[in-house]
Amino acid sequence: MAKMFAMCGLDCAACPALIAHQTDDQALRTKTAAEWSKQFGVEIPPEQVNCVGCLKVKGVHIGHCGECEIRKCGLERHVKSCALCDDYGCATISKFLDQVPPARANLETLRRTRQE
């Protein structure tokens, strides 16, 4: 599957919520709900493990997308990625990227590609 980056640089195409939604894979939803519930310390029911991707405005999204400050900011600024924002490196995205190095690498690649 091709990469599909979220606003923050995460690869949505690798996300089990997107894959479960696209393939209607109930076993993947159940497995992911159990893993995420344990990882994040909140109960996530399998029916909430569905997503169309961060950049889509319409359609189902995992719970955090509705409250994600990075996503909200990017949508308000009409950019498809933080990598394309004039304020790239702001405090909001930097704090997240410090915790998620693969997302930083994805955004840096997008920035380099844009400049070539």
HURAKA-V290825 format. One record per backbone hydrogen bond with DSSP energy under -1.0 kcal/mol. NH is the residue of the N-H (numbers start at 1). CO is the residue of the C=O. Records with the same first field share a line. If there is no record, write none. Layout:
NH: CO, CO
//
This chain:
6: 10
9: 6
12: 4, 10
14: 11
15: 12
19: 15
20: 16
21: 17
22: 18
23: 19
24: 20
25: 20
29: 25
30: 26
31: 27
32: 28
33: 29
34: 30
35: 31
36: 32
37: 33
38: 34
39: 35
40: 36
41: 37
48: 45
49: 46
50: 48
51: 17
52: 60
56: 53
65: 62
67: 64
68: 64
72: 68
73: 69
74: 70
75: 71
76: 72
77: 73
79: 74
82: 7
84: 81
85: 82
88: 85
90: 87
94: 90
95: 91
96: 92
97: 93
98: 94
99: 96
100: 96
104: 100
105: 101
106: 102
107: 103
108: 104
109: 105
110: 106
111: 107
112: 108
113: 109
114: 110
115: 111
//
